């Protein structure tokens, strides 16, 4: 679930506060959403991942429906009381840098 994002993400990808509270899968192409959900389910069971802490080149859906290639870098942190938290940095890989 998206908790927050910075102004740069909004500027580049066009998403506004309507994305907050939604699944991050909304910014992934439809054909990758099930893989994304399966990967998170697997991570919850095994607490290991081949994508966390590794740059990934993925298509990113902008708010207007256009798609740009981006580098996604995902990090995870475990808190004994709150459980796992995830954060990601996205960087557009093609220009112009924005949707």
N, C-alpha and C positions, 0 to 999 in steps of 0.2 A: 504494500500500500504506500502511496506517495504521501509523505508527511510534509515535506517542504522542498522547494527548489529555489535557486538564486535567480537574480534578474538577468544574468547572462543566458541561462537556459531559456527563459521566457523570450528574450530577444532573438536568439538563434532559432529556436524550434517553434516559437509562436504560442506555446501553451500558456494559459493563465491559471488563476487559482481554481478553476473547475477541475483541474487534474488532481488537486489535493484530495485525499480520501479515496482515490481510485486506484486500481491495480496498475502497476508499472507496465504490465503487458499491453496497455493501450498505445504505448510508443513503439511497440514491436509489430512487424508484419504478422498478419493472421497465421501464416504457416509456421511461425516460430513460437506462438503463445503457449501451445500445449507442451512443447519442449521446455520452455521457461518454467512453467508450473511444475512439471515433472522434476526438473533440476532442483527447484527449491524444496520439493517434498523429499527428494533423495538426500539433500543437504541436511534437512532436519533429522533424518534417520542416522546418517553416517557422520555428520559434522565435518565432512571433507568435500572438497570440490576442486575440479580442474580449471574452473573459470574465475574463482575468487583470486584476487591479487595477480591477475594476468590480463594484459590488454586484449580486448576482443574487437574485431572489426565486424560491425553489424549494421544493418539497415535500421534507420530510425524514422518513425512516422511523425511528421510535423502536425500541428493543430489543423492546418488547412488540408491535410490528407496527402501532401507531397511526401516523398521519401528521399532522405539523403544518407549516404554512408557516414558512419561515425565510429570513433573509437570509444568503447565503453570500458571503464576500469572500475571494477566492483570490489569493495572491501567489506569485511564482516567483523563484527565485534560481539563477544558474548558477555553479558552482564548476569551475574548470579540471580538477581531478582527479576530483571526484565526479560531475560532470554536474549535471542539474537537480534541485532540491529544491522542493517545494511545501508551502504551509501555507494553512490556511483558518480563518477566524473565522465561526462560525455564531451567529445571533441569532434566537431565536423571534419571530415577528411576530404571534402570537395567544396568547391566554391560555386557561387558566392557563399560565404559563411552565413547561411540563414535560409529559411524557407521562403 
